[in-house]
Amino acid sequence: MKIRHIATSETQRFVEQPVTARPATTQTLSLTGEKKQEILGFGGCFNELGWDALLRAPKEDREAFMHDLFSPEGCGFTCGRVSIGANDFSLSWYSCDESDEDDYDLTHFSIERDKKYTLPYIHEAQKSCPQLTLFASPWSPPVWMKTKKAYNFGRIRMEPAVLSAYAKYFCRFVDAYDKEGVDVSMVHVQNEPMADQKFPSCLWYGCDMRDFIKGYLGPEMEKAPKKAEIWLGTINGPFTDIRWPGPGNSPDCDYFDQFANTILSDDEARRYITGVGVQWGGKHQIDEILAAYPEMRVMQTESECGDSLNDWPQMEYIFRQMWRYFRVGAERYVYWNMALMEGGISTWGWRQNSLVTVSEDGKLTLQPEYYLMKHFSHFVKKGARYCPVQGRWAANTVAFENPDGTLVLVVGSSMNEDRPFTFTRGDESFTEIIPAHTIHTFVIEP
């Protein structure tokens, strides 16, 4: 076998090492022979606080970092996420239709705010990845569309005039970005629809989103000049303080039945839906969704946020999440904050991790999860297929076959001791020692 071996530890990051001839062990790994979902890319979210942080860095350092993230010779990111209006890592809260009264004709619709932060961020990425694909989701509708005229908390007003205007709002956003040279090819109806939060948010019951998709958003997108796929997302986990409609009005309801199943079991709504977008909080619903709707495509929409420590154990935890998402069928994996100031704090006080941190004097520091993403995104090319594995390393390995036949094994160990690793394919094999608490990528020529 012709093999490249790239290793990352707490002290050494992304180091290429020779493969040493060693005797095979019983701790073997092999492919099952199956080829599963096509991998369509890796990326991150274009948040205002991220671009604001990068603007503190010297121009050449900022450009070098963005080139590294989005160029094939670097991390090779090919996709990303953008919010429709403000998210919880915006500099302040806003929508694309700021109006003091009902604006059913969207006369106040504008993306001028995005032209200051979000679009320059995206354009910088496009310099290194011209074919960048984006998906968009709102955290909150314009406040005049909500039951409570505020970006946080509240629900959409389930009135025909509001729902019709909101469907047009999505289409106007996609079209406006297209005019700026940015292709938003997918929209997810709501970020975390089961979250009634103190930051921009909007609670959706499954029956309400079903009716919005089949009665308004789907038909409107079909006739839009610039079309985008509609995805059911971004699904999050249950919040026990929310009471959903139904028998007993209990917070302990079946969230699959009350949300995803309510929508996807409706043939009219489902015909408009391309796939399901699941965030880290919704990972426990994936098995139920795919058991009932195996035809649904799945993408991971937001990696777990962390707490600004950016430490090695958190990186190991994210590796486990990536293992889980690809195993159940994810075709994309999207990180959350690509860049933040040191401390990673939002405007309302939430500290989170990022791929790079920026100091007050503008110094960029790559964090452990940057290297984890690179172990996947640099080597796993668009169009690769996920390959299930078997053996004693199966719970620590994610395998892919690239379009050119190259096999990529990403192997992680959070054990406290070194452990031998043997991979076999046909009558060939190789063995390496995987040190405690390390990440490895093996690239095997066809």
PyMOL commands that set and color helices and strands:
alter all, ss='L'
color gray80, all
select helices_A, chain A and resi 48-54+59-70+118-128+143-145+160-179+206-222+247-249+255-264+267-270+280-292+312-328+368-377+394-396
alter helices_A, ss='H'
color red, helices_A
select strands_A, chain A and resi 3-8+15-17+28-31+41-45+79-84+133-138+184-188+229-235+273-279+297-302+330-337+339-341+356-358+364-366+385-386+389-391+397-401+407-413+419-425+428-434+438-444
alter strands_A, ss='S'
color yellow, strands_A
deselect
rebuild
show_as cartoon
